[in-house]
């Protein structure tokens, strides 16, 4: 078991947060230690298939909010529909300039794009807080090893993907369509642009994750060449 005091979430969510990641060899006795934690917002991640621990977690006040599906791309061929193929050549992807970065982050922070993750669906938080959290995450990534790629059609912004470069791989943090100039199938093109960028910069593979609450995003990433690596049950509890 790994327990992380997620101090960065205080800025994002306004509450002290702890993240607990369980290992395959953990057992239900972990709750003796978990129940001593005092942070008001607690996030528990359990390996897929450990129904015994998931059941024990719910008896201890946690509730299931999503399954986190971890994906990986080793640059296999995408499974594009004829519609995507038709539009792909008309879309240009490039690093966002300062003005474009602020436009993208502003729309993300509005809470109008991402509405299916555990923060957006949690009645303690909601879409607006989820949006601000994602915008902060991308900004932090840009201050380190990150890139924000924007999709343009005829010069107008229509989508984005944020990619963080690691030692020998890349992490596709977040991607999606912008409401200002939405075009068909832009989501899968943004996902694939992140994979292509990673390959061109020398990464050996790309990872990303998707919530089980967002089936359209799962389909998009699978079409862009990702495959499911593993998954985690994600449970949360709020302590007043």
N, C-alpha and C positions, 0 to 999 in steps of 0.2 A: 504494500500500500504506500502511495505517495500522497502527501498532504502539502498543498501549496497555498500560502497566504496570497491571494490574488489582489495585491494592493492596487493594481492598475484599474480594477473594476470600481473602486471608490469614485474615481473621476467619471467613469462611464455610467454607473448605476446609482450612485449616491449612497451606497451601503457597503459596509465591510463584507468581503466575500472570501470564501474558502473553496478550493477545488480539490476533490479527493478522487484519485485514480486507483482502482483496485487491480491487482494482478491475478493471473489465473489460479495461483496457489493460495490465495486468500480464502478465509472461511467466514462464517457468520459472526465469529467472535470479534471481528473488526469493529463492530458497533460499540464495544466497550470503550474504545478510544475515540471513535467518531462522535459519540454522544457527550464527550467532554468539550467539544469545540463550541466556541461562543459566537462566531460570526453570524450575523442575522441572515445572510443568504449563503446557502450551502449547496454545492453542485457535486453530485456523486456519479462517477462513470464506472460502469461494470462491464466486464467482458461479455460478449454475446454468449448466450446459452446458460449463464449462471442464474437460473431462475430461483435457486435457493437463496442467493444473496439479494436478488431483486425483491423477493417476497419478504425477506427479513427487513430490507430497507423500508418497505411500505409499512410494516408494523412499527417502525421507528419514526414515522412521520414524513418520510420522503414520498414523492409521487412521480410517476413516469411522465416526462414531458416530451421526449423524442428518442429516437434511435439515431446515433451519429454514424453515418456510413462513410468510411474512409476509402477514398479512391486513389488509384495510381495509373499513370500513363507511361508506358515505355515506348511511346511514339508509334503505336500500331496505326494502321490506316483508319481514318474516320468512316462512319457509316452515314454519309450525307444523303438526304432526300434530294430529288430533282429540284425542288424549290430552293434549297440551300445552295446547290451548285449553280443555279441561275443567278443568285444574288452575290455569291462570294467574290467574284471578280470586280464587282462594283463598289466594294467596301475597302477602305484603306485603314490600316492600323498603324499608329505611331505613338511615341511617348508624348504624354500630355504636357503642354506648356503650363506656366503658372496660372494663367487665366482659366484654361480648360480644367486644370486640377480643381480650382475653387468652384467652378460650375458643377463638376461631378460630385464633389464632396457636399456641396450645398443641397443637391437633390437627394443624395443618400441620407443626409441628416434630417431631411424633412419627414422621414418615416413613410414615404409613399412608395418605396420600391420593395423593401424586404418586410414581409408580413407573416412569415411562416416559421421563423426560428424560435428557439426556446425563450428568448427575451421578448420578442414581439407578442407571443401567445400567452405570456405570463401576465395575469391581471395586476400583479404588483408593479409591472413595468410598462409594456405596451410598445406599439410600433415607433413612436417618436423617440423613446429612449433607445430602442434597438437601432434606429437609424443613426443617432448621434454616436452610439458605441461603434458601429461599423465605420463611420467617417473618421473617428479618432484612430481606429485600428489601421486604416489605410494611411493616414497621415504619419503615424508612428513608423509604419513600414517604409514609407518614402524617405524618412529621416535616417534609415539604415541602409538596407540593401534592396529596397523595393523599386518597382517601376509601375506606373499607371499608364496603361495603353488605352487609347480612345479610338473608337470606331467612327469613321467619317464616311458619309455618302454625300457627294457633291458639296463637300466642305462643311456639312452640318454634323454635329455630334449625335450619335444614335446609340452608343453603348460603350462599355468599358470592361477592362479586366485588370486586376491588381496582382502582380507577381513578385514574390520575394525570392531572390537568388541565395541559395545556401552553398555549402562547400562543393558538393557534386550533384545537387539536385535543386529543384525549384518547387516553391509552394504557391499554388494559384489561390490566393487569399479569397478573392471575391470578384464576381463579374455579373453583369446584367445589362438590361436595356434601360435607356433614358426615355422619359415620357415625352420629351420635347420633339423628338424626331424618330419615333418608333417605326421600324421596318420589319417585315416578316423574317422570322428565324434568326434575328440578331443574337439571341442568347447562345445558340450553338456556335455561331461564328465567333463570338467573344471567347467562349470556352476554348475553341480550337486555336484562336490567336494566342492565347496564353501558352498552350502546348507548343506551338510553333516557335514562339519567342524563346521559350526555355531550351528547346533543341538547338536553336541557332546560337545561343549563348554558351553552349557546351554542357548543359545539364545532362545527366544520365537518365533521369526520369523526373516526373512531375507528380506531386500529390495535391489533393484537395479533399474537402469533406462536404457532405450534403446532409441536411436533416431529413428524416423520414417523413416529416410534415410537408416536404416540398418535392412531390413526385415529378412535376415538370422539370425541375432542375436536375434530378437524377437522370431523366431521359435525355436531356440536353448533353450532359457530361458523358454518358455512355455513347451517344452518337458521335461525340468529338474524339472518341478513342480511349476513354478511361475504362477501367474495370474495377470491380469492388475488391478491395484488399481485405478489409475486416470491418467490424462494426461494434459499437458500444451502446449499452442502454444508458440513457442519461436521466437521472432522477434529481429532483431538487426539493429543498424544504426551506421554509422561512421561519425564523425564530424571532418572536417579538420580545 
